[in-house]
């Protein structure tokens, strides 16, 4: 079974899930960070109690987990950030590299995978999937309502249809919006290793006709080739570049006159759960700086992401 996800965090968690819960639980080293509301340092007794509680949770998660089986080589990730940028080309070529480079521009050089490497891996992974499908194996695609994962599903369906691979061997697992007995997850990257197995009951086989329908929807999005794609009312839609600005502006309005951009981005991610990453929010904030809505009071320190700086609202700022 080839397991397909659309992000590195999800891939890492899924690889652990393949053997998580197999055999008796063996406690490992557990670190605890304990913050008290009164600002005082935690006592040794409080730290020990927190450590024991964390270990008990880890043991319970291990014992209730359903190991997925397989090996790390079965896990394939397409981290192409397809909700952003030009999607007119058929695969993952120069235009996708350009979009990835734009997102990476906010990070220090060398701290994120190279755009060329991501696209080369995508081509290699497509070949692997094609070969294993033709050998009679099945492919299981894990996706959600998060925009990059939904785009990933549509893009991959188009690639499989273009290569005329056997589609009857493709399984889909959609992450529920509100999993029973669990917190809401933004994407598969939020799912812990011990939890993947509980979603296996949701998998379904997709027919060749169903896969072709998803591919046609991607072709329509390619024809529109909007700056962004987002899940709106359950469907993947082309949206303008400023689609997420209202939420960003709302949080800027809640900040002091001068504020730390990193804290702003964290608030947007945590409060609104829009399914976008810090890079896109930072790019939109930078666009507001260029437009004169915000003033950069300093540059980020060397080796830090671009949003590690303080900003000031321009005179007459309206959120």
Beta strands, then each sheet from edge to edge (+ up, - down):
strand 1: 2-5
strand 2: 75-77
strand 3: 139-143
strand 4: 170-174
strand 5: 204-205
strand 6: 228-232
strand 7: 235-239
strand 8: 258-260
strand 9: 294-296
strand 10: 310-313
sheet 1: 2+ 1+ 3+ 4+ 5-
sheet 2: 6+ 7-
sheet 3: 8+ 10- 9+
end
